[in-house]
């Protein structure tokens, strides 16, 4: 396990304009050097839209192919969520694409019904913890952040920690951004893991305003990178040694409660 450098792209998404968003993110991705992982917002090609009939793509569709092309050309992992239609159902689906073009996926579990997301999309049922460059990564989407059990690093007889890095991709409105800031830090602290969350800026089609507050936090809840209301690329290097040392010196997870997810 070596250090991991990650970049979060905090951008003003073009509402329901896939071409414009892909062009914007492609330019930004080509400007990044030295990162191992690039993280894009929730529904990064469209904004947080319920217009799934018009905007959805099939599994392995256009945006997935674009992510794979970017990952292989730039030799970097790329992740973000896309409106996807799979076997007649719509999903808010996160793809994690490796530099060799292989991939993992996660369907958003907790749908934001205050915006009728549950009337359009089908919830996922499976957590995923993937491995990349020796790091175990647990990716999730936006509203999932409010549900700590879903993110909880589960202690087992085989391992004390399920993962090393918790990722959130989001479209989180400015009116509730204090919860976003607080919960990102809390998830890092309670799980003794790095936690990174990328949000968008600008205004969507509802309209809802977004002021970013993308951030990267250490297992202690320390801010490693942060930016509010502007388009920006945030980059930080996560120290494997500091993570391992902190877990050794303060093994709080050893006293964690057991539980089962249903």
C-alpha positions in Angstrom: 0.0 0.0 0.0 1.5 3.3 -1.1 0.3 6.9 -0.9 -2.7 7.7 -3.1 -3.2 11.1 -4.8 -6.8 12.0 -5.6 -8.4 14.9 -7.5 -11.9 16.1 -7.1 -13.4 18.2 -9.9 -15.9 20.7 -8.6 -17.7 22.1 -11.6 -20.8 24.1 -12.7 -22.7 21.4 -14.6 -24.6 22.3 -17.9 -28.2 21.3 -17.2 -29.2 18.2 -19.1 -26.5 18.8 -21.7 -24.4 15.7 -22.0 -22.1 16.9 -24.9 -21.2 20.1 -23.0 -20.5 18.3 -19.8 -18.3 15.7 -21.4 -16.4 18.3 -23.3 -15.9 20.4 -20.1 -14.7 17.4 -18.0 -12.4 16.1 -20.7 -10.6 19.5 -20.8 -10.3 19.5 -17.0 -9.1 15.9 -16.8 -6.4 16.6 -19.4 -5.2 19.4 -17.1 -4.5 17.1 -14.2 -1.1 15.5 -13.8 0.1 13.2 -11.1 -3.2 11.9 -9.7 -4.1 8.3 -9.2 -7.9 8.9 -9.0 -10.2 11.6 -10.4 -13.6 12.0 -8.8 -16.5 13.6 -10.7 -19.9 14.8 -9.2 -23.2 12.9 -9.1 -24.9 12.7 -12.5 -22.0 14.6 -13.9 -23.3 14.6 -17.5 -26.7 16.0 -16.8 -27.1 17.5 -13.3 -29.5 15.9 -10.8 -32.3 15.4 -13.3 -35.5 13.3 -13.0 -35.8 13.3 -16.9 -34.4 9.8 -17.1 -36.5 8.8 -20.1 -34.6 11.4 -22.2 -31.2 11.3 -20.6 -30.5 7.7 -19.5 -27.8 5.6 -21.1 -27.6 1.8 -21.3 -24.9 0.0 -19.3 -21.6 0.4 -21.1 -23.1 3.3 -23.0 -21.7 6.5 -24.3 -20.6 8.1 -21.0 -19.1 4.8 -19.7 -17.1 4.5 -23.0 -15.9 8.1 -22.5 -14.8 7.3 -18.9 -13.0 4.3 -20.1 -11.2 6.2 -22.8 -10.2 9.0 -20.4 -9.0 6.5 -17.8 -6.9 4.5 -20.3 -5.5 7.5 -22.1 -4.6 9.4 -18.8 -3.6 6.2 -17.0 -5.8 7.2 -14.0 -8.9 5.8 -12.3 -12.1 7.9 -12.8 -15.4 7.7 -11.0 -18.7 9.5 -11.0 -22.4 8.7 -11.4 -24.5 8.6 -14.5 -28.3 8.2 -15.3 -28.5 4.5 -16.4 -31.3 2.4 -17.8 -30.7 -1.3 -17.1 -33.3 -4.0 -17.9 -36.1 -1.5 -18.0 -35.3 0.3 -14.8 -33.5 3.6 -14.1 -30.5 3.8 -11.8 -28.3 6.6 -10.4 -25.2 4.5 -11.1 -21.7 5.2 -10.1 -18.9 3.7 -12.3 -15.4 3.3 -11.1 -13.1 2.8 -14.1 -9.6 1.6 -13.7 -6.6 2.7 -15.8 -6.7 -0.6 -17.7 -10.4 0.0 -18.7 -11.9 -2.5 -16.3 -14.7 -1.2 -14.0 -16.9 -1.6 -10.9 -20.3 -0.1 -10.4 -22.6 1.0 -7.5 -26.3 1.9 -7.6 -27.4 4.6 -5.2 -29.1 3.0 -2.2 -30.8 6.0 -0.5 -32.9 7.9 -3.0 -33.8 11.6 -2.2 -37.6 11.4 -2.2 -37.9 15.1 -1.3 -37.0 15.6 -4.9 -39.0 12.5 -6.1 -35.9 10.6 -7.0 -37.6 7.4 -5.7 -40.4 7.9 -8.2 -38.0 7.7 -11.1 -35.1 5.6 -10.0 -34.7 2.2 -8.5 -32.6 1.9 -5.3 -29.5 -0.3 -5.3 -29.1 -2.9 -2.6 -25.4 -3.7 -2.6 -22.5 -1.9 -1.0 -19.2 -2.2 -2.8 -15.7 -2.0 -1.5 -13.2 -2.1 -4.3 -9.4 -2.3 -4.4 -7.1 0.1 -6.2 -3.4 0.4 -5.7 -3.5 -1.4 -2.4 -6.3 0.8 -1.1 -9.8 -0.4 -0.2 -12.3 2.2 -1.4 -16.0 2.5 -0.5 -17.9 4.7 -3.0 -21.3 6.2 -2.4 -23.7 8.8 -3.8 -24.9 12.1 -2.2 -27.9 11.3 0.1 -26.2 8.1 1.2 -24.1 10.4 3.4 -27.0 10.9 5.8 -27.1 7.2 6.7 -24.1 6.2 8.8 -24.9 2.5 9.1 -24.6 2.1 5.3 -21.1 3.6 5.5 -20.0 1.9 8.7 -16.7 0.1 8.5 -17.7 -3.4 9.7 -15.3 -5.2 11.9 -15.1 -9.0 11.3 -12.9 -11.8 12.6 -10.9 -11.5 9.4 -10.3 -7.8 9.4 -10.8 -4.8 11.7 -11.3 -2.3 8.9 -13.4 -2.8 5.7 -11.9 0.1 3.8 -9.4 2.9 3.8 -11.1 5.6 1.8 -14.8 6.6 1.7 -15.9 8.5 -1.4 -19.1 10.6 -2.0 -20.2 12.1 -5.3 -23.0 14.6 -4.9 -25.3 17.3 -6.1 -25.9 18.8 -2.5 -27.8 22.1 -2.4 -26.3 25.1 -0.6 -29.3 25.4 1.8 -28.1 22.1 3.5 -24.4 22.4 3.0 -23.7 22.6 6.7 -24.9 19.0 7.0 -22.6 18.0 4.1 -19.6 19.6 5.8 -20.3 18.0 9.2 -21.1 14.5 8.0 -18.1 14.2 5.7 -15.9 14.8 8.7 -18.0 12.6 11.0 -17.7 9.7 8.5 -13.9 10.0 8.4 -13.6 10.2 12.2 -16.0 7.3 13.1 -14.6 4.9 10.5 -10.9 5.8 11.0 -10.6 6.3 7.2 -10.0 9.1 4.8 -13.2 10.6 3.4 -13.6 12.7 0.3 -16.7 14.3 -1.1 -17.2 16.1 -4.4 -20.1 18.5 -5.0 -21.0 20.8 -7.8 -21.5 24.6 -8.0 -23.9 26.7 -10.0 -27.7 26.4 -10.5 -29.7 23.5 -11.9 -33.0 23.3 -13.7 -35.3 23.1 -10.7 -33.8 25.7 -9.9 -31.5 24.7 -6.9 -28.3 26.5 -6.1 -25.0 24.7 -5.2 -21.9 26.1 -3.5 -19.5 23.2 -3.7 -17.8 22.6 -0.3 -16.0 19.7 -1.9 -13.4 18.4 0.6 -10.9 15.7 1.6 -10.5 14.8 5.2 -8.1 12.7 7.2 -9.2 9.9 9.7 -8.9 12.6 12.4 -11.3 14.8 10.6 -8.6 17.2 9.5 -9.2 19.2 6.3 -6.7 18.2 3.6 -8.4 20.1 0.8 -11.5 22.3 0.6 -13.2 24.8 -1.7 -16.5 26.6 -1.7 -18.4 28.5 -4.4 -16.2 28.2 -7.5 -15.1 25.8 -10.2 -11.9 24.1 -9.0 -9.8 20.9 -9.1 -8.9 19.9 -5.5 -5.9 17.5 -5.1 -4.5 15.9 -2.0 -2.2 13.0 -1.3 -3.4 10.4 1.2 -0.7 9.0 3.3 -0.8 5.2 3.8 1.8 5.5 6.7 -0.2 8.1 8.6 -3.4 6.0 8.2 -1.7 2.9 9.5 0.0 4.7 12.4 -3.2 6.4 13.5 -5.1 3.2 13.5 -2.3 1.5 15.4 -2.1 4.2 18.1 -5.8 4.8 18.4 -7.5 1.4 17.6 -11.1 2.6 18.4 -12.5 0.3 15.8 -11.5 -2.7 17.9 -14.3 -1.8 20.3 -16.9 -1.3 17.6 -20.3 -2.9 17.8 -21.2 -5.8 15.6 -24.2 -5.5 13.3 -25.9 -6.9 10.2 -27.2 -4.9 7.3 -30.6 -5.9 5.9 
